[in-house]
């Protein structure tokens, strides 16, 4: 049986080994970027191999007018899978529902895991966010999507564990006494897991005593690193592509550029899934009537779409955001030759202004989850941060203000996967 943490940004696979889980070395240090590339008449690729294939395809097909006709590159497929409004997309004339796209990614992950373990494993425990739907009924429908994706991948038995619960269980053997705020001894300790990844923020509060773990409460919301990147794009990037531009009507009046066109630039996961033909037609019609200063921006937007450049821009924004974790200043630089040369400075104060509402939302979720556990902040002995976005200093500072001296970093990318199988064995399946 595998434990799979199918993340928005990264995926990790574990297997049981003498009663303990171990991470399969499928990617860099066992972490596979959740990326999927496929091209006509070619086996799909995932992770770092997908990035390599995508980079080579950009060069191979660079003289073609519309690269969407030759290859597709998907990121954050998990967000599409959990989006109730997304029903699927056309790829090379074939309709792919979200379960099949995610299943195609998971099938390749399974193939690599089976090669590593010399097996054909048919059972999986999949991590899932605390909150998928807005009601129990919609949550069940969306969880069924995840089940179907696993079945498409080749699994015939699928069980689920809440992602922060998996991370909490992975702490067993490390508690109590060796984290800030805990004391040596045998008394139970209350641990808050702050799981902040690419797509969601999930929290569980666990009472850990020796080898026992009790989940007191869990909470979650649709807040993740992708949302932060999209906010940066909306504030700093989409103006370069004609947002707030004007075009002249037949009567001589100037009207605002349709915002839905440029807003797509910020939707990094959704754009590759969309049918961009209508967007391209609209931009082409607007260019002749746009103001002189807006014409190159719209031409740049057309080139950006035609050349399938969404991932390149996403990576520049994401790297700029990550640099702010260690530095006060960062830059976003991106070229769409011959039309656009983006060079935007971003410092930590700017970043805080852009994401302030998300910091407050995270704080509120933490306090709500503590209240659901019938506790107060002072009763939390330790806070363990996991997930790549949990390294953002502004969120760490928020946690330190709530839990001074009790916040530490866990196994950022592997803790969820390491606890999935044991959580299931302990009766903690979702």
C-alpha positions as CSV (number, residue, x, y, z in Angstrom):
1,X,0.0,0.0,0.0
2,X,1.2,3.5,-0.8
3,X,0.6,6.7,1.1
4,X,0.4,9.6,-1.4
5,X,0.4,13.2,-0.6
6,X,-0.9,14.6,-3.9
7,X,-0.1,18.2,-3.4
8,X,-1.0,21.3,-5.5
9,X,2.7,22.0,-5.9
10,X,4.5,18.8,-5.0
11,X,3.7,15.1,-4.6
12,X,5.3,12.6,-2.3
13,X,4.8,8.8,-2.1
14,X,5.6,6.5,0.9
15,X,5.4,2.8,1.5
16,X,5.3,0.8,4.7
17,X,8.7,-0.6,5.7
18,X,8.8,-2.7,8.9
19,X,5.9,-0.8,10.5
20,X,7.3,2.6,9.6
21,X,6.7,4.6,6.4
22,X,9.6,5.6,4.2
23,X,9.6,8.1,1.3
24,X,10.2,6.6,-2.1
25,X,13.1,8.4,-3.9
26,X,11.1,9.3,-7.0
27,X,12.1,12.9,-7.4
28,X,14.6,15.2,-5.9
29,X,14.8,14.0,-2.3
30,X,11.5,12.1,-2.9
31,X,9.5,15.2,-4.0
32,X,7.9,15.3,-7.4
33,X,6.6,18.7,-8.7
34,X,2.9,18.3,-9.5
35,X,3.4,19.0,-13.2
36,X,2.1,17.2,-16.2
37,X,3.3,17.5,-19.8
38,X,1.9,15.8,-22.8
39,X,2.4,16.0,-26.5
40,X,0.8,14.3,-29.5
41,X,1.9,10.6,-29.8
42,X,4.2,10.8,-26.8
43,X,4.1,9.3,-23.3
44,X,3.1,11.9,-20.7
45,X,5.8,13.1,-18.3
46,X,5.6,14.4,-14.8
47,X,7.7,16.5,-12.3
48,X,11.2,17.5,-13.4
49,X,10.9,15.5,-16.6
50,X,7.8,17.4,-17.5
51,X,9.7,20.7,-17.1
52,X,12.5,19.4,-19.3
53,X,10.0,18.3,-22.0
54,X,8.2,21.6,-21.8
55,X,11.4,23.6,-22.1
56,X,12.6,21.6,-25.1
57,X,9.1,21.9,-26.7
58,X,9.3,25.7,-26.4
59,X,12.4,25.6,-28.6
60,X,11.3,22.8,-30.9
61,X,8.0,24.5,-31.8
62,X,9.1,28.2,-31.4
63,X,8.3,29.0,-35.0
64,X,4.7,27.8,-34.8
65,X,2.0,30.3,-34.4
66,X,0.0,28.4,-31.7
67,X,1.9,26.0,-29.4
68,X,-1.4,24.8,-27.8
69,X,-1.8,22.7,-31.0
70,X,1.4,20.9,-30.3
71,X,1.7,20.3,-26.6
72,X,0.0,21.0,-23.3
73,X,1.7,21.7,-19.9
74,X,-0.5,21.5,-16.8
75,X,0.3,22.7,-13.2
76,X,-1.7,22.6,-10.0
77,X,-4.0,19.9,-11.4
78,X,-5.3,19.3,-7.9
79,X,-6.9,22.8,-8.0
80,X,-8.8,21.8,-11.1
81,X,-9.8,18.5,-9.5
82,X,-11.3,20.3,-6.5
83,X,-13.0,23.0,-8.5
84,X,-16.7,22.1,-8.8
85,X,-17.1,24.5,-11.7
86,X,-14.5,22.9,-13.8
87,X,-15.8,20.0,-15.9
88,X,-12.8,19.3,-18.2
89,X,-10.9,20.5,-21.2
90,X,-10.2,19.5,-24.8
91,X,-6.7,18.3,-25.5
92,X,-5.9,17.4,-29.2
93,X,-9.6,16.8,-29.9
94,X,-10.2,14.6,-26.9
95,X,-12.2,15.8,-23.9
96,X,-10.5,15.2,-20.5
97,X,-12.5,15.5,-17.3
98,X,-10.5,16.6,-14.2
99,X,-10.5,13.1,-12.8
100,X,-8.7,11.8,-15.9
101,X,-6.2,14.6,-16.0
102,X,-5.3,14.1,-12.4
103,X,-5.4,10.3,-12.9
104,X,-3.0,10.6,-15.8
105,X,-0.5,12.4,-13.4
106,X,-1.1,9.8,-10.7
107,X,-0.8,7.0,-13.1
108,X,2.7,8.1,-14.0
109,X,3.6,8.6,-10.3
110,X,2.3,5.0,-9.7
111,X,4.4,3.7,-12.6
112,X,7.5,5.2,-11.1
113,X,6.7,4.0,-7.6
114,X,6.0,0.5,-8.8
115,X,9.4,0.4,-10.6
116,X,11.1,1.6,-7.4
117,X,9.4,-1.1,-5.2
118,X,9.3,-3.8,-7.9
119,X,5.5,-4.2,-7.4
120,X,2.2,-3.5,-8.9
121,X,0.6,-1.9,-5.8
122,X,-3.2,-1.5,-6.0
123,X,-4.0,0.1,-2.7
124,X,-3.5,3.7,-1.7
125,X,-4.1,6.1,1.2
126,X,-4.5,9.5,-0.3
127,X,-4.1,12.7,1.7
128,X,-7.0,15.2,1.2
129,X,-7.6,18.8,2.3
130,X,-9.7,19.3,5.4
131,X,-12.3,21.2,3.3
132,X,-13.2,20.2,-0.2
133,X,-16.8,21.3,-0.6
134,X,-18.9,24.0,1.0
135,X,-21.4,21.4,2.4
136,X,-21.1,17.7,3.4
137,X,-22.9,16.8,0.1
138,X,-20.5,18.8,-2.1
139,X,-17.5,17.6,-0.1
140,X,-18.5,14.0,-0.8
141,X,-18.9,14.7,-4.5
142,X,-15.5,16.2,-4.7
143,X,-13.9,13.4,-2.7
144,X,-15.4,11.0,-5.2
145,X,-13.5,12.9,-7.9
146,X,-10.3,12.2,-6.1
147,X,-11.3,8.5,-5.8
148,X,-11.9,8.3,-9.5
149,X,-8.6,9.9,-10.3
150,X,-6.9,7.2,-8.2
151,X,-8.9,4.5,-10.0
152,X,-7.9,5.9,-13.3
153,X,-4.3,5.7,-12.1
154,X,-4.7,2.0,-11.5
155,X,-5.6,1.7,-7.8
156,X,-8.6,-0.5,-6.9
157,X,-8.7,0.4,-3.2
158,X,-8.6,4.0,-2.1
159,X,-8.8,5.4,1.4
160,X,-8.4,9.0,2.6
161,X,-6.7,10.8,5.5
162,X,-6.9,14.5,6.2
163,X,-3.5,16.0,5.2
164,X,-2.8,17.8,8.6
165,X,-3.8,14.6,10.4
166,X,-1.1,12.7,8.5
167,X,1.4,15.4,9.5
168,X,0.3,15.1,13.1
169,X,0.7,11.4,13.2
170,X,4.2,11.7,11.6
171,X,5.2,13.5,14.8
172,X,4.9,10.4,16.9
173,X,8.2,9.4,18.3
174,X,9.3,13.0,18.3
175,X,7.1,14.2,21.1
176,X,7.1,15.4,23.7
177,X,10.1,17.3,24.9
178,X,12.1,18.1,21.7
179,X,10.1,21.0,20.3
180,X,9.7,24.6,21.5
181,X,7.1,24.8,24.2
182,X,7.0,21.1,25.2
183,X,8.4,19.7,28.3
184,X,10.2,16.5,29.1
185,X,7.9,13.9,30.7
186,X,4.9,11.9,29.9
187,X,2.1,14.4,30.1
188,X,0.0,14.9,27.0
189,X,0.9,17.8,24.8
190,X,-1.4,19.8,22.4
191,X,0.2,20.3,19.0
192,X,-1.1,22.5,16.3
193,X,-0.1,21.5,12.7
194,X,-0.1,24.5,10.4
195,X,-0.1,22.9,6.9
196,X,0.3,25.7,4.4
197,X,0.9,24.4,0.9
198,X,0.3,25.5,-2.7
199,X,-3.5,25.2,-2.8
200,X,-4.9,25.1,0.8
201,X,-4.2,26.0,4.4
202,X,-5.1,23.1,6.6
203,X,-4.9,22.9,10.4
204,X,-5.2,20.0,12.9
205,X,-4.9,20.1,16.6
206,X,-3.7,16.8,18.1
207,X,-3.2,15.7,21.7
208,X,0.0,13.5,21.7
209,X,1.1,11.4,24.6
210,X,3.9,8.9,24.1
211,X,2.7,6.6,21.3
212,X,-0.9,7.8,21.3
213,X,-2.5,10.6,19.2
214,X,-6.0,12.1,19.5
215,X,-7.2,14.6,16.9
216,X,-9.1,17.3,18.7
217,X,-10.2,19.4,15.7
218,X,-9.3,20.3,12.1
219,X,-10.0,23.2,9.9
220,X,-9.2,24.3,6.4
221,X,-9.7,27.0,3.7
222,X,-8.8,27.6,0.0
223,X,-5.6,29.7,0.7
224,X,-2.3,28.6,-0.7
225,X,0.8,29.7,-2.4
226,X,-0.9,29.8,-5.8
227,X,-3.4,32.4,-4.5
228,X,-0.5,34.6,-3.3
229,X,1.2,34.4,-6.7
230,X,-2.0,35.3,-8.5
231,X,-2.5,38.3,-6.2
232,X,1.1,39.5,-7.0
233,X,0.3,39.1,-10.7
234,X,-2.9,41.1,-10.5
235,X,-1.2,43.9,-8.6
236,X,2.1,44.0,-10.5
237,X,1.9,42.1,-13.8
238,X,-1.3,42.2,-15.6
239,X,-1.0,46.0,-16.3
240,X,1.9,45.0,-18.7
241,X,-0.6,42.9,-20.7
242,X,-3.2,45.7,-21.2
243,X,-5.2,45.6,-18.0
244,X,-6.7,49.1,-17.4
245,X,-6.2,49.8,-21.1
246,X,-8.7,51.5,-23.5
247,X,-10.0,50.8,-26.9
248,X,-11.9,53.1,-29.3
249,X,-15.4,52.3,-30.5
250,X,-17.0,53.0,-33.9
251,X,-18.6,56.1,-32.3
252,X,-15.2,57.5,-31.2
253,X,-15.7,56.7,-27.5
254,X,-13.0,55.0,-25.5
255,X,-14.1,52.0,-23.4
256,X,-12.2,50.0,-20.7
257,X,-10.5,46.9,-21.9
258,X,-12.4,43.7,-20.9
259,X,-10.8,42.7,-17.6
260,X,-11.5,38.9,-18.2
261,X,-8.9,38.9,-20.9
262,X,-6.0,40.1,-18.9
263,X,-7.1,38.4,-15.7
264,X,-6.4,35.1,-17.3
265,X,-2.7,35.9,-17.1
266,X,-2.9,35.6,-13.4
267,X,-4.8,32.3,-13.4
268,X,-1.7,30.1,-13.7
269,X,-3.4,26.8,-13.2
270,X,-6.6,27.6,-15.0
271,X,-5.1,29.1,-18.2
272,X,-3.6,25.9,-19.6
273,X,-7.0,24.2,-19.0
274,X,-9.0,26.9,-20.8
275,X,-10.1,27.1,-24.4
276,X,-8.2,30.2,-25.4
277,X,-9.6,30.5,-28.9
278,X,-12.3,33.0,-27.9
279,X,-9.7,35.0,-26.0
280,X,-7.3,35.1,-29.0
281,X,-10.2,36.2,-31.3
282,X,-11.2,39.0,-28.9
283,X,-7.6,40.3,-28.5
284,X,-7.1,40.2,-32.3
285,X,-10.2,42.3,-32.7
286,X,-9.2,44.8,-30.0
287,X,-5.7,45.5,-31.2
288,X,-6.6,47.8,-34.2
289,X,-8.8,50.0,-32.0
290,X,-6.5,50.1,-28.8
291,X,-4.7,53.2,-27.8
292,X,-1.1,53.3,-29.1
293,X,0.4,52.6,-25.7
294,X,-1.9,49.5,-25.3
295,X,-1.2,48.0,-28.7
296,X,2.1,46.4,-27.8
297,X,0.7,45.1,-24.5
298,X,-2.1,43.3,-26.3
299,X,0.3,42.0,-28.9
300,X,2.4,40.7,-26.0
301,X,-0.6,39.1,-24.5
302,X,-1.4,37.3,-27.8
303,X,2.2,36.1,-28.0
304,X,2.1,35.0,-24.3
305,X,-0.9,32.9,-25.0
306,X,0.3,31.5,-28.3
307,X,3.7,30.5,-27.0
308,X,2.2,28.8,-23.9
309,X,4.3,30.9,-21.6
310,X,2.2,30.7,-18.4
311,X,4.5,28.4,-16.5
312,X,7.5,30.6,-17.2
313,X,5.8,33.7,-15.7
314,X,4.5,31.7,-12.8
315,X,8.0,30.4,-12.0
316,X,9.4,34.0,-12.1
317,X,6.7,35.2,-9.7
318,X,7.1,32.2,-7.4
319,X,10.9,32.5,-7.2
320,X,10.6,36.2,-6.4
321,X,8.1,35.4,-3.6
322,X,10.5,32.7,-2.3
323,X,13.5,35.1,-2.3
324,X,11.6,37.4,0.0
325,X,11.8,34.7,2.7
326,X,15.5,35.4,2.9
327,X,15.8,38.9,1.5
328,X,14.0,42.2,1.9
329,X,13.9,42.9,-1.8
330,X,13.2,40.8,-5.0
331,X,12.6,41.3,-8.7
332,X,10.2,39.8,-11.3
333,X,11.7,39.9,-14.7
334,X,10.0,38.3,-17.7
335,X,10.3,38.8,-21.5
336,X,7.7,38.4,-24.2
337,X,9.8,39.3,-27.2
338,X,9.5,41.5,-29.1
339,X,6.6,43.2,-27.3
340,X,7.2,43.2,-23.6
341,X,10.0,43.4,-21.1
342,X,8.7,43.2,-17.5
343,X,11.0,44.3,-14.7
344,X,9.2,44.8,-11.4
345,X,10.7,45.3,-8.0
346,X,9.0,43.7,-5.0
347,X,10.0,44.1,-1.4
348,X,8.7,42.5,1.8
349,X,6.6,45.6,2.7
350,X,4.9,45.5,-0.7
351,X,4.3,41.8,-0.4
352,X,2.7,42.3,3.0
353,X,0.4,44.9,1.7
354,X,-0.7,42.6,-1.2
355,X,-1.4,39.6,1.0
356,X,-2.5,41.3,4.3
357,X,-6.0,40.0,4.0
358,X,-4.7,36.4,3.7
359,X,-2.6,36.7,6.8
360,X,-5.6,37.8,8.7
361,X,-7.7,34.9,7.2
362,X,-5.0,32.4,8.3
363,X,-5.0,33.9,11.8
364,X,-8.8,33.6,12.0
365,X,-8.7,30.0,10.9
366,X,-6.1,29.1,13.5
367,X,-8.2,30.7,16.3
368,X,-11.4,29.0,15.0
369,X,-9.7,25.6,15.0
370,X,-8.4,26.2,18.5
371,X,-11.9,27.1,19.6
372,X,-13.4,24.0,18.0
373,X,-11.0,22.0,20.1
374,X,-12.3,23.7,23.2
375,X,-8.9,25.2,23.9
376,X,-7.2,28.6,24.1
377,X,-4.0,29.6,22.4
378,X,-2.1,29.4,25.7
379,X,-3.0,25.7,25.9
380,X,-1.2,24.9,22.6
381,X,2.2,23.5,23.6
382,X,3.8,23.4,20.1
383,X,3.0,24.6,16.6
384,X,4.6,22.7,13.8
385,X,4.8,24.3,10.3
386,X,4.7,22.1,7.2
387,X,4.1,22.9,3.5
388,X,6.2,25.1,1.3
389,X,4.2,28.3,2.0
390,X,4.7,27.9,5.7
391,X,8.2,29.3,5.3
392,X,6.8,32.7,4.3
393,X,8.1,35.0,7.1
394,X,4.9,37.1,7.3
395,X,2.9,34.0,8.3
396,X,5.6,32.8,10.7
397,X,5.5,36.2,12.4
398,X,1.7,35.9,12.8
399,X,2.1,32.5,14.4
400,X,4.9,33.7,16.7
401,X,2.7,36.5,17.9
402,X,0.0,34.0,18.8
403,X,2.3,31.3,20.2
404,X,5.6,33.0,21.3
405,X,8.5,30.6,21.5
406,X,6.4,27.6,20.5
407,X,6.6,27.6,16.7
408,X,9.0,25.2,14.8
409,X,9.4,23.8,11.4
410,X,8.6,20.2,10.7
411,X,9.5,18.1,7.6
412,X,8.2,20.7,5.2
413,X,7.5,18.5,2.2
414,X,7.3,14.9,3.5
415,X,5.6,15.0,6.9
416,X,2.1,14.5,5.5
417,X,3.0,11.5,3.4
418,X,5.0,10.0,6.2
419,X,1.9,9.9,8.4
420,X,-0.8,8.7,6.0
421,X,-0.4,5.0,6.4
422,X,-0.1,5.0,10.1
423,X,-3.0,7.4,10.5
424,X,-5.1,5.0,8.5
425,X,-4.0,2.1,10.6
426,X,-4.9,4.0,13.8
427,X,-8.5,4.5,12.6
428,X,-8.0,8.1,11.6
429,X,-9.2,7.8,8.0
430,X,-11.5,10.6,6.7
